[in-house]
Amino acid sequence: MNGAGPRTACTECELLRGERTAPGGILYREGGLALHMVTDPSPLRGWLVLASERHARAWYDLEAAPLAALGPLAARVMAAQRAVLGAEHVYAFAIGDVLQHFHLHLVPRFADTPARLRGRGCFEARPGDALPEAELVSAARAVAAALRERT
């Protein structure tokens, strides 16, 4: 937001500035990237979003620092999701159709994850699939704690 003209609302900017709250808050920041829970109800504990702190529509729009930090940080988050939560795999989705910030969804898959919620099916969850927010926040904070321990 460069100050020219009226300010346009940006959900991710509001999250990063603390004007809008993601469940669990901002969990971790590094290299121009911020980690938080997915803001929609989730059927999977540990579903996290790694987002650019500045506007960047897609991976190719990232500045040098977040671009350099992205792969190593995403790998560390995924390793923590597997170690701390017992995920058997972690999907990484970069879609880029909604926000003005690059965001990478890091979605764990567990042995008991139903087939319909595996892969991109996680985005098709039904309202009744949502887990309690307290369980989701606890899992996200456990991953964040593991990240802080390993730095």
C-alpha positions as CSV (number, residue, x, y, z in Angstrom):
1,M,0.0,0.0,0.0
2,N,1.8,3.0,-1.3
3,G,-0.5,5.8,0.1
4,A,-1.7,7.0,-3.3
5,G,-5.4,7.2,-3.1
6,P,-7.8,5.5,-0.7
7,R,-6.5,2.5,1.3
8,T,-7.9,-0.8,0.1
9,A,-8.6,-3.4,2.8
10,C,-6.2,-6.4,2.7
11,T,-7.1,-9.3,5.0
12,E,-3.5,-10.5,5.3
13,C,-2.1,-7.0,6.1
14,E,-4.8,-6.7,8.8
15,L,-3.7,-10.1,10.2
16,L,0.0,-9.1,10.2
17,R,-0.7,-5.8,11.9
18,G,-3.0,-7.4,14.5
19,E,-6.1,-5.6,13.3
20,R,-7.8,-8.9,12.5
21,T,-7.2,-12.1,14.5
22,A,-6.3,-15.5,13.1
23,P,-7.0,-18.3,15.6
24,G,-3.7,-18.7,17.5
25,G,-2.4,-15.4,16.2
26,I,0.8,-15.0,14.2
27,L,2.7,-18.1,15.2
28,Y,6.2,-17.4,13.7
29,R,8.0,-14.8,11.5
30,E,11.2,-15.2,9.6
31,G,12.7,-13.8,6.4
32,G,9.7,-11.7,5.4
33,L,7.3,-14.5,5.9
34,A,4.7,-15.1,8.6
35,L,3.1,-18.4,9.7
36,H,-0.5,-18.6,11.0
37,M,-3.4,-21.0,11.0
38,V,-5.8,-21.2,8.2
39,T,-8.5,-18.6,9.1
40,D,-11.4,-20.8,8.0
41,P,-12.7,-23.7,10.1
42,S,-10.4,-26.7,9.5
43,P,-11.0,-30.4,9.4
44,L,-7.3,-31.1,10.0
45,R,-5.2,-30.0,13.0
46,G,-2.0,-28.3,12.0
47,W,-3.3,-26.7,8.8
48,L,-1.0,-23.7,8.6
49,V,-0.4,-20.9,6.1
50,L,3.0,-19.4,5.3
51,A,2.4,-15.9,3.9
52,S,4.5,-13.1,2.6
53,E,4.6,-10.0,4.9
54,R,4.4,-7.7,1.9
55,H,2.1,-7.7,-1.1
56,A,3.2,-10.4,-3.6
57,R,0.5,-11.9,-5.7
58,A,2.4,-15.1,-6.4
59,W,5.7,-17.0,-5.8
60,Y,7.3,-15.1,-8.8
61,D,6.5,-11.7,-7.2
62,L,8.3,-12.4,-3.9
63,E,11.3,-10.2,-3.1
64,A,14.7,-11.8,-2.7
65,A,14.7,-12.3,1.1
66,P,11.3,-14.1,1.4
67,L,12.1,-16.0,-1.8
68,A,15.3,-17.3,-0.3
69,A,13.6,-18.1,3.1
70,L,10.6,-19.8,1.6
71,G,11.9,-23.3,0.8
72,P,14.0,-23.8,3.9
73,L,11.2,-22.4,6.2
74,A,8.5,-24.4,4.6
75,A,10.6,-27.6,4.9
76,R,11.1,-26.9,8.6
77,V,7.4,-26.3,9.2
78,M,6.6,-29.5,7.4
79,A,9.1,-31.5,9.4
80,A,7.7,-30.0,12.6
81,Q,4.1,-31.0,11.5
82,R,5.3,-34.5,11.0
83,A,7.4,-34.7,14.2
84,V,5.0,-32.9,16.6
85,L,1.6,-33.9,15.2
86,G,2.4,-37.3,13.8
87,A,1.4,-36.3,10.2
88,E,2.4,-39.0,7.7
89,H,2.7,-36.4,4.9
90,V,2.2,-32.7,4.4
91,Y,0.7,-31.1,1.3
92,A,1.9,-27.7,0.0
93,F,-0.7,-25.7,-2.0
94,A,0.1,-22.3,-3.5
95,I,-3.1,-21.1,-5.3
96,G,-3.0,-17.3,-5.3
97,D,-6.5,-16.5,-6.4
98,V,-7.8,-14.6,-3.3
99,L,-5.2,-12.7,-1.3
100,Q,-2.7,-9.9,-2.2
101,H,0.0,-11.9,-0.4
102,F,1.7,-15.0,-1.6
103,H,0.5,-17.8,0.7
104,L,1.5,-21.4,0.9
105,H,-1.0,-23.8,2.6
106,L,0.9,-26.5,4.5
107,V,-1.7,-29.2,5.2
108,P,-0.9,-32.3,7.2
109,R,-2.3,-35.7,6.3
110,F,-2.7,-38.2,9.0
111,A,-3.2,-42.0,8.8
112,D,-6.9,-41.5,9.8
113,T,-7.6,-38.6,7.4
114,P,-10.6,-39.6,5.3
115,A,-10.0,-40.2,1.6
116,R,-12.3,-37.3,0.7
117,L,-10.2,-34.9,2.7
118,R,-6.8,-36.0,1.3
119,G,-5.0,-33.9,-1.3
120,R,-7.0,-30.9,-2.6
121,G,-10.1,-32.5,-1.1
122,C,-9.1,-30.7,2.2
123,F,-10.5,-27.5,0.6
124,E,-13.9,-29.3,0.1
125,A,-14.5,-30.0,3.8
126,R,-18.1,-29.8,5.1
127,P,-19.0,-27.6,8.1
128,G,-19.5,-30.8,10.2
129,D,-15.9,-31.8,9.5
130,A,-14.4,-28.8,11.4
131,L,-12.5,-29.6,14.5
132,P,-12.8,-27.6,17.7
133,E,-10.8,-24.3,17.5
134,A,-9.0,-25.1,20.8
135,E,-7.7,-28.4,19.3
136,L,-6.5,-26.5,16.2
137,V,-4.8,-23.7,18.1
138,S,-3.1,-26.2,20.4
139,A,-1.7,-28.1,17.4
140,A,-0.6,-24.9,15.6
141,R,1.2,-23.6,18.7
142,A,3.0,-27.0,19.2
143,V,4.4,-26.7,15.7
144,A,5.4,-23.1,16.3
145,A,7.2,-24.1,19.6
146,A,9.1,-26.8,17.7
147,L,10.2,-24.2,15.1
148,R,11.5,-21.9,17.8
149,E,13.4,-24.8,19.5
150,R,15.1,-25.6,16.3
151,T,16.4,-22.1,15.4
